[in-house]
Amino acid sequence: MEAGRVLRNGAGESLLDTYEAERRPIATEMITLAIGYLKAMKEGNRQRGRDVQQLDLGYPESSLSLHHPSREGKIGARNRAPDAPCKHKGGESTTLFHIYRGPHWTLLSCGDASIKVEGKGLRSYHVSLGEEDPAADLVDDAGHILSAYHLKDDEFILIRPDGHIATILPAGEAETLKAQLHTWNVLVV
């Protein structure tokens, strides 16, 4: 994921260090899991749990995550980004997973949250949360995004290329978001 950004977009090489820091603990966990399942299989137990699918993986100590206190007890930084149906401003149905697909970061500004950022490897979308908004790129007319992310109506959501949430910040934190995008080498131009 990040090696390609470094090579194609000129992101700082320090970004590559995040891969090992995040993935080494996961690899250790998977080895331990495999050993446990091997022992269970030798005893005749072939049942597999949800942990085999690796859908609950997160990066609690990642330097590519910015947790905000307002998200305490809610989905936020370090979690896998949930999918939600929505529409393009022209009315065509889509999903967030379709929007996230590809080797890019995705920034969603929701409701009254507004920010202007551009960079290689970053795609920005303004999401209307139900109401008519001519500036919206995506429309959440049924409240699926609002519900999936437990949003207030004015927050930013930054999704990493691997489909994990980098941060969810309130609209008043736009400058913090911009600074973090530079720190993470997302805004390399």
C-alpha positions in Angstrom: 0.0 0.0 0.0 2.4 2.7 1.2 5.4 1.6 -0.9 3.5 2.4 -4.0 2.7 5.9 -2.7 6.4 6.5 -1.9 7.5 5.4 -5.4 4.7 7.0 -7.4 3.8 10.1 -5.5 7.0 11.1 -3.7 5.7 10.6 -0.2 8.4 10.5 2.5 10.2 7.2 3.1 9.1 7.4 6.8 5.7 6.4 5.6 7.1 2.9 4.8 8.1 2.5 8.4 4.4 2.5 9.4 3.8 -0.7 7.5 6.1 -2.8 9.7 5.0 -1.1 12.9 1.3 -1.9 12.0 1.7 -5.3 10.5 4.3 -7.0 12.7 1.9 -7.4 15.7 -0.8 -8.7 13.3 1.6 -11.3 11.9 2.6 -12.4 15.4 -1.1 -12.7 16.2 -1.8 -14.7 13.1 1.0 -17.2 13.8 -0.3 -17.6 17.4 -3.8 -18.2 15.9 -2.5 -20.7 13.4 -0.7 -22.7 16.1 -3.9 -22.7 18.2 -6.0 -23.9 15.3 -3.5 -26.6 14.4 -3.6 -27.9 18.0 -7.4 -27.8 17.9 -7.5 -29.6 14.6 -5.2 -32.4 15.9 -7.8 -32.9 18.7 -10.6 -33.2 16.1 -12.0 -29.6 16.4 -12.2 -28.1 12.9 -14.4 -25.1 13.9 -13.1 -21.7 12.9 -14.0 -18.4 14.4 -14.4 -14.9 13.1 -10.8 -14.2 13.8 -9.7 -16.3 10.8 -11.4 -13.8 8.5 -9.4 -10.9 10.0 -12.3 -8.5 9.7 -11.8 -7.2 13.2 -8.2 -6.2 12.8 -7.3 -2.7 13.8 -4.2 -0.7 14.4 -4.7 0.7 17.9 -1.1 2.1 18.2 -0.8 3.3 14.6 1.0 6.5 13.8 -1.5 6.8 10.9 -4.4 7.2 13.2 -5.7 10.3 15.0 -8.3 9.6 17.7 -10.5 12.4 18.8 -12.0 12.4 22.3 -15.5 13.1 20.8 -15.4 9.7 19.3 -15.0 7.8 22.6 -17.1 4.7 22.5 -18.0 5.1 18.8 -16.4 3.9 15.7 -13.3 6.0 14.9 -9.7 6.0 14.1 -8.1 2.5 14.0 -11.3 0.8 13.0 -12.1 -0.8 9.7 -14.3 1.6 7.7 -17.9 0.3 7.4 -19.7 0.3 4.1 -22.9 2.3 3.5 -25.1 2.7 0.4 -25.4 6.3 -0.9 -25.9 8.1 -4.2 -23.8 10.3 -6.5 -25.2 13.8 -6.8 -26.8 12.8 -10.1 -28.9 10.1 -8.3 -26.8 7.0 -9.3 -26.6 4.5 -6.5 -23.1 3.6 -5.1 -21.5 2.4 -1.9 -18.7 3.8 0.2 -16.7 0.7 -0.5 -16.9 1.6 -4.2 -15.7 5.2 -3.4 -12.9 3.9 -1.2 -11.6 1.3 -3.8 -8.2 2.1 -5.1 -4.8 3.1 -3.8 -5.9 6.5 -2.5 -6.9 8.1 0.8 -10.5 9.3 0.9 -11.7 12.4 2.7 -15.4 12.8 3.3 -16.7 16.1 4.6 -20.2 15.6 6.0 -23.0 18.1 6.4 -21.7 21.5 7.4 -18.0 20.4 7.6 -16.1 22.0 4.7 -12.5 21.9 3.7 -10.5 22.4 0.6 -7.5 20.0 0.2 -6.0 18.4 -2.8 -3.1 16.1 -3.3 -1.9 13.1 -5.2 -3.4 10.0 -3.8 -6.3 11.9 -2.0 -9.9 12.0 -3.2 -12.3 14.4 -1.5 -16.1 14.1 -1.4 -18.6 16.4 0.2 -21.5 14.3 1.6 -25.1 15.7 2.0 -26.7 14.1 4.9 -30.2 13.9 3.7 -30.9 17.5 2.8 -30.5 19.1 -0.6 -27.0 20.5 -1.1 -25.9 21.5 -4.6 -22.3 21.3 -3.5 -22.6 17.7 -2.5 -20.7 14.9 -4.4 -22.5 12.1 -2.5 -26.0 12.0 -1.0 -26.9 10.0 2.2 -30.7 10.5 1.8 -31.5 7.4 3.9 -29.1 8.1 6.7 -26.9 5.0 6.2 -23.5 6.9 6.4 -24.8 8.9 9.4 -25.7 5.6 11.1 -22.7 3.5 10.1 -20.2 6.1 11.4 -22.3 7.4 14.3 -21.8 10.9 12.9 -22.9 14.2 14.0 -23.9 16.2 11.0 -20.7 18.1 10.7 -17.6 15.8 10.8 -14.7 14.8 8.6 -13.9 11.2 7.9 -10.5 10.3 6.5 -10.1 6.7 5.2 -6.7 5.1 4.6 -6.0 3.2 1.3 -6.3 -0.1 3.2 -9.9 0.7 4.3 -9.3 1.7 7.9 -10.3 5.0 9.4 -7.4 7.4 9.9 -9.6 9.9 11.8 -13.0 11.3 12.3 -12.9 15.0 13.4 -15.5 17.7 14.1 -15.8 20.5 11.6 -14.0 22.9 13.9 -10.8 20.8 13.6 -10.2 21.5 9.9 -6.7 23.0 10.5 -5.8 20.0 12.6 -6.9 17.7 9.8 -4.8 19.7 7.2 -1.7 19.5 9.5 -2.2 15.7 10.0 -2.6 15.2 6.2 0.8 16.9 5.8 2.3 14.9 8.6 1.1 11.6 7.0 2.5 12.7 3.6 -1.0 12.5 2.1 -0.8 16.1 0.7 2.4 15.5 -1.3 1.9 17.6 -4.4 
